[in-house]
Amino acid sequence: MSSRTSAKIVWHVTECLQLALLLEVSAYPKPGNVHRTVDFEKTRYEHFMASAVAVVPHLKHATEQGIMIYSGKISPKKARIGRIIKNAATSVSMWQSGGNTLLGSMILLSPIAVAAGMTLASGGAFSLIKLRENVNVVVETSTPVDAVDVYDAILTAKPGGLGKAPKLDVTDPASRQRILDDNVTLLDVFKIASVYDSVASEWVNNYPITFDLGYPYFTQQLEKTRDINTATVHTFLKILSEVPDTLIARKAGLSRARVVSAEAMRVLEMGGLTTSSGRTLLWSFDKKLRDPKHELNPGTTADITAAVIAIGILGGYRP
């Protein structure tokens, strides 16, 4: 492959994923989350804009690693996916002062970037099936060093609702050495976390919410409404309605997360952004989730929605 072709692939994937991040945070009203018309007290819309700029070098590097894997220059294990996530978290913290904005999104998008590099380097028409196969290769070959790097990323980002894990707790300094001594890979760590975190569950189960639930609904909504904002908000609501948000569950309990999911389903049943009654209910739902402690912030759903948009753009969608 020529250097020109390689560079073209790298920038194509990077721009696709950056656009996904920008579209996701811009969609409004995305209930309980920062969007283009509503901020949190300490985390604002512009913080997400800055973060989307900050992660560009790391999305680029991830894609380059994918091309090198396809070319046989490195093995998938050498992609160093954990370092990519860690470096992205560091850059995000340097570019803005709004706290954690993109950790969950980058945990999901980093393997997608590597996989997209692998997929596009093979030539021919872009294939979502092949992309998903390559994502699985990336996550299955993660290493203990990747796990330690992601622990560092988590401590840098300081995500809300972290709590204490029963095993290999991220806030316990001894966990890192146990990970290395016991040869615990990043995938192993996410298997532990998958019972209480949907982002980790996506890793472990080859992104079922992203590919099987979110993406088909997103493309259906684009065809139906011809509007990216409506398609994004409705996809967010669809995911939230069927998968209780694990960030809410960790902060406010699973029963409350299930109530929020039922309310999201009700908004969709009323037509969401496509009807007057749906819009009224949607704005009311958004206001209801904005408690002062942000316990009802469906942040995990937003991360997965960004991944859905990313594969849609990689597949050819343009606003």
N, C-alpha and C positions, 0 to 999 in steps of 0.2 A: 504494500500500500504506500502511495506517495505521501510525503509530508503535507502536501496541500490537501489531499483527501482527508487525511487524519485530522488536520486542523479544522476542516469544514465540519466534520462529525462532532468534534469536541465543542465547537461554538454552537452548533445546532442544538445539541442536547442541553448544554448549559443554559441557553436562552429559553428553551422550552420549559425547563424546570423553574427558572427564575420567573417567567411569566405566570406559571402556575401559582407560585407563592403570592405574587402581586394580585392576581385575580381572586384568589381565595380570601385574602384579608380585605379586599375591596368590596366584596359582595355584601349587600345590605338589604334588610336588617337580618344579620346572622345572629340569632337569639343568644344572648348571654356572652357574646364575644366582642372584641374590638372590631369595628368595621369603619367604613369611610365616613359615617355620620356620628359615631359614638365612640368615645374613648373610656378607658379606665382611668382612675385618678393618677396612677403611676406609670401605666403602660398605654401609650397612645398609638394612633394609626401611623404616625411618622416613624415610630420605633420599628414597626414591622417593615416599612419602606427601607429604612437604613439596613435592617437585617438581611433583606433580600439582596441588597448590594454586597453586604459583607460576605455572604456565602458563595458568591460567584467563583472565586479562585478554587474553592473546595469542590464545587460541582464540576468544574473544569478538570481538576486533578482526578476526580473519581472516574470521569469519562475516559480520560487518558489511560487510567489503569485498566479499564475494560478493553480498550483497543489493544493494549499490551498483552492482556490475557488471551484474546482471540489470536493474536499474532504468535503466541507461544513464547514471548519474551519473559513473562513471569507466570507463575501458577496462580490460580484464584486465591490461594491462601496468602499470597504476597500483595494482595490488593490493599491490605492494611485499612480495612473499612472503619475500624475503631479510631484510628488516627485521623481519618477524614472527618469523622463526626466530632472528635475532640478539637481539632483545629478550627472547624466551623464554629463551635461553641465559643472558642476563644475570640475569634474574629467578631462574632456577633456582640460579645460583651465589650469589645473595644469600640465598636461603631455606634453604640446607642446606650442610653441609660435607663431603659424601660424594663430591665430584667429579662426573664426568659420569654423569648418570642418564638423561636423556631426549633427548639431541641427535638421535639417529637416529629416535626416535619422532616428534619434532617436525618433522623434515625430511619425514617421511611424512604426518603428520597435518595440517600447515598447509595444503597444497593441498586436502586432503579437507575441511577446515573451510570454506575459501573456496568450494569446489565445492558443498558442502552448502547454504551460504547461497544460491548461485545457483539450485540445484535446488528448494529449498523455497519460494523467493520466487516461483517460477513457478506455484505452486498445484497442486492436484490430488494424486493419490496419489504417495507417494515412489517414485522409480525408481532402482535401482542402476545401470541402464544409463545413465540421464541423469547420475547422479552421476559415473560414470567418464568420460563424455564431457566433463563440465565440469572434472574433474581434468586431463584432457589439455589443455584450453584454458589452464588456469592455468600448467602447467609449460611449455607451448609458447611462452607470451608472457613468460617470465622475461627479465630484463635483465642487462647487465653490473653495474649497481649492486647487483642482487640477489646476484650472484656474490661481489662484494666483501663484502657484508653477511654472507653465509654463511661466508666465510673468517674474518671476525671472530668469528662464533659458534663456529666450530671451535676457534679459539685460546682463547676464553673457557672452553669446555667441557673442552678438553684430553682428547679421547678416547684410549683405549688403542690401540696398534697403528697409530699414524698413519703412521710411516715417512716416506720421501721419495718424492715423485711425480716422474716423469721430465719432466713439463711443468707449468708453473704451480703449483709446489709451494706449499702453504698456509703453510709456515714461511718462505718467501722473501719479504721485504717488497716486492721489486720485482714480484712477481706481480700485486699489486693494480693497479699502474699499467699493466702490460701488458694486463690484462683490460679496463681502460677504454679504452686506446689502440687495441686491436685489436677492440673491440666483441664480446668473448667473453661470452655469456650464461651464466646459471646452468645452463641445460640443456646448453650446450656443455661446461661444466666437468664436469657429471655424466656426459656421454658419455665423457670421458676416464677418469673414475673408475669407470665401470660395469664395466670388465673385472676389477676387484679389489674391488668393494664392491656388495653386493646392494641396499642402500638407494638408491644412485645408479642402479643398474640398474632398479629399480622406477620411478624418475622417468622414465628414458629410454624405457622400454618400456610405459608406461601401466599399471603395477602388476600384472603378470601373476601374480606369486606371491600377492599379496594377494587379487585378485579370482578368479583361475582355479584356483588350488591351495588356498589357505588357507580362503577363505570357504565354498566348497561342502563341504569336509571339516568345517569348524566347525559348520555348520548340520546336517550329517548326524550328527555326534557329539552335538549337543544333542538331536536327536530320538531318538537311540538310547539315550543314557545319562540324559537328563533332569538332568544335573548340570553346572553351568558350570565347576567346577574340572576335572573329567575332560575336558570338551570342550576347554578351553583347553590343558591339558597335552598332550593327544593331538594337537591342532592344531600346537602347538609341535614335537612329535616328528615329525609328518608333514612339516612344512616342512623341518626339520633333516635328515630322512632323504632327502629328494629334492634339497635345495639345500645343498651344503656351506657351512657358515657362514664368511663372508668375514672376520670378525674373527679367528676361529681360524686361517684360512689366512694372514692377514697376520702373526700372532704366531708360529705354530708350523709353517706350511707347508701347502700344499694336500693333500699325501698324508695328513697327520694329520687334517685336516678331513674328508677322505673316510672315514677310519676311524671318526671320531665319527658321521658320517652313517649308516654301516653299523650301528653299535651302536644308534642311535636306531631304525632299521628293525627290528632284532631285538626291542627292547622292545615295539614295536607288535605285532609278530607273536606275541609271548607274551601279548598282551592288555592291556598297559599297566596302568592303574589298575583294570581290570575283573576281573582274575584275581589270585590269590595269587602265582603264579610271576611274573606280569608286574610286580606291585608290588615284589616282592623285587629283580628285575632293575633296575627303574627307580630305586629308592633306591641300589642299588649303582652304577648309571651316574652318578647325581647326585654321589655321593661321589668317584667316579673322576675326574670333570671338575674337581674343586676342587683344582687344583694351586696351590702358593703364589704363583706368578707370574701366575695367572689366564690362562695361555696357551690354555686349553681352555674359555674362557667363550663360549658361543654367543650373544653379545649382539645381533648383527645379527638372528638368528632371533627374539629376543624383541621387537625393534622392529617387525618385520613382523607378528608375532602380535598386537601391540597394534593395528596398522592393521586387521587382520582382524576383531578384536572390535569395533572402532569402526564399521565398515560394517555389522556384524551388529546393533549397537544402533541405528544410524541406520535400519536396515531394520525395526526393530520389536521386536527381542529385549529382554526384561527378565528380570533374575535372579528 
